[in-house]
Amino acid sequence: MAYATHRNVVFSALADETRRDVFERLRSGPKSVAELARGLPVSRPAVSQHLKVLKEAGLVVDEAEGARRIYRIDPQGLGALRAWLDRFWDAALTAFKDEIEANTEEETR
Amino acid sequence: MNKTITPAPVRRAVTVKASQARAFEVFTSRIGAWWPKSHHIGKVEPETLVIEPRAGGRWFERAPDGTECDLGRVLTWEPPARLVLAWQLNPKFQYQADLITEVELRFIPDGAAATRVELEHRNLDRFGEGAAAMRDRIDAPRGWPMILDAYADAAGK
């Protein structure tokens, strides 16, 4: 199902309200799952699941600290780069489609 | 940073009204006609973009004065079904020979008159290896608001 969606992975990751809350909480600094779950109306496993999606989108990274995992916003900005690439390739493929279809119309005229 | 980040590849797809052969042909030999002009490596807007039609070939932009700027190499050339390009550009959109990420294109027939073109830009973790330039450019204070602004734009549509 890799191609099941055309949606931007980063935007999809942030489209969920709870996930956006989790991400926003990390903007103030690194936190554990327990710290993130505190005050959110969802369970810790649910928070972990949201973190997994954010991680795959390149938005956050995690690190073991003793028995806990500490999450932080990806300091290398891979998520930002991904978002940029998503948009770049969208623009490129749209331009490609326009080119090929504009000329198809000419040929069939 | 002593940890490994394994971000998912960027995956996009588009379906075009053209045969598989024509889709591959337009994508490769006519890339100069459709590649977004807003993105170029050289100092001036290139006259065209060229993908050499063979594995091991180059893909590059050519300026009006003949100057060529590489984007990378052609890794796999399997017309009309598959193409893999080495994207040897760093996050500043500058050629960097030792930074290789891969862009794979698959041209999948969708009936006789249409083709689904699937794109995968992978090995994004390599941007993170020694990419001090990226940290300089997309640091947290500027990078994250950018993403959220972009998200807001997209969501608003």
Chai-1 contact restraints between the chains, C-beta under 6 A:
chainA,res_idxA,chainB,res_idxB,connection_type,confidence,min_distance_angstrom,max_distance_angstrom,comment,restraint_id
A,Y3,B,A13,contact,1.0,0.0,6.0,A-B,restraint_1
A,Y3,B,E118,contact,1.0,0.0,6.0,A-B,restraint_2
A,F11,B,Y151,contact,1.0,0.0,6.0,A-B,restraint_3
A,F11,B,A154,contact,1.0,0.0,6.0,A-B,restraint_4
A,L14,B,Y151,contact,1.0,0.0,6.0,A-B,restraint_5
A,E56,B,A8,contact,1.0,0.0,6.0,A-B,restraint_6
A,G58,B,P7,contact,1.0,0.0,6.0,A-B,restraint_7
A,V61,B,I5,contact,1.0,0.0,6.0,A-B,restraint_8
A,E63,B,K3,contact,1.0,0.0,6.0,A-B,restraint_9
A,Q76,B,G128,contact,1.0,0.0,6.0,A-B,restraint_10
A,Q76,B,R135,contact,1.0,0.0,6.0,A-B,restraint_11
A,G77,B,M134,contact,1.0,0.0,6.0,A-B,restraint_12
A,G77,B,I138,contact,1.0,0.0,6.0,A-B,restraint_13
A,G77,B,G143,contact,1.0,0.0,6.0,A-B,restraint_14
A,L78,B,P7,contact,1.0,0.0,6.0,A-B,restraint_15
A,L78,B,G128,contact,1.0,0.0,6.0,A-B,restraint_16
A,A80,B,I138,contact,1.0,0.0,6.0,A-B,restraint_17
A,A80,B,G143,contact,1.0,0.0,6.0,A-B,restraint_18
A,A80,B,I147,contact,1.0,0.0,6.0,A-B,restraint_19
A,L81,B,P91,contact,1.0,0.0,6.0,A-B,restraint_20
A,L81,B,F127,contact,1.0,0.0,6.0,A-B,restraint_21
A,A83,B,I147,contact,1.0,0.0,6.0,A-B,restraint_22
A,A83,B,A150,contact,1.0,0.0,6.0,A-B,restraint_23
A,L85,B,V10,contact,1.0,0.0,6.0,A-B,restraint_24
A,L85,B,H121,contact,1.0,0.0,6.0,A-B,restraint_25
A,D86,B,V10,contact,1.0,0.0,6.0,A-B,restraint_26
A,W89,B,R12,contact,1.0,0.0,6.0,A-B,restraint_27
A,W89,B,L119,contact,1.0,0.0,6.0,A-B,restraint_28
A,A91,B,P36,contact,1.0,0.0,6.0,A-B,restraint_29
A,A92,B,P36,contact,1.0,0.0,6.0,A-B,restraint_30
A,L93,B,R12,contact,1.0,0.0,6.0,A-B,restraint_31
A,L93,B,V14,contact,1.0,0.0,6.0,A-B,restraint_32
A,A95,B,W34,contact,1.0,0.0,6.0,A-B,restraint_33
A,A95,B,P36,contact,1.0,0.0,6.0,A-B,restraint_34
A,F96,B,W34,contact,1.0,0.0,6.0,A-B,restraint_35
A,K97,B,V14,contact,1.0,0.0,6.0,A-B,restraint_36
A,K97,B,V16,contact,1.0,0.0,6.0,A-B,restraint_37
A,E99,B,A33,contact,1.0,0.0,6.0,A-B,restraint_38
A,E99,B,W34,contact,1.0,0.0,6.0,A-B,restraint_39
A,I100,B,V16,contact,1.0,0.0,6.0,A-B,restraint_40
A,I100,B,A18,contact,1.0,0.0,6.0,A-B,restraint_41
A,I100,B,V26,contact,1.0,0.0,6.0,A-B,restraint_42
A,E101,B,K17,contact,1.0,0.0,6.0,A-B,restraint_43
A,T104,B,K17,contact,1.0,0.0,6.0,A-B,restraint_44
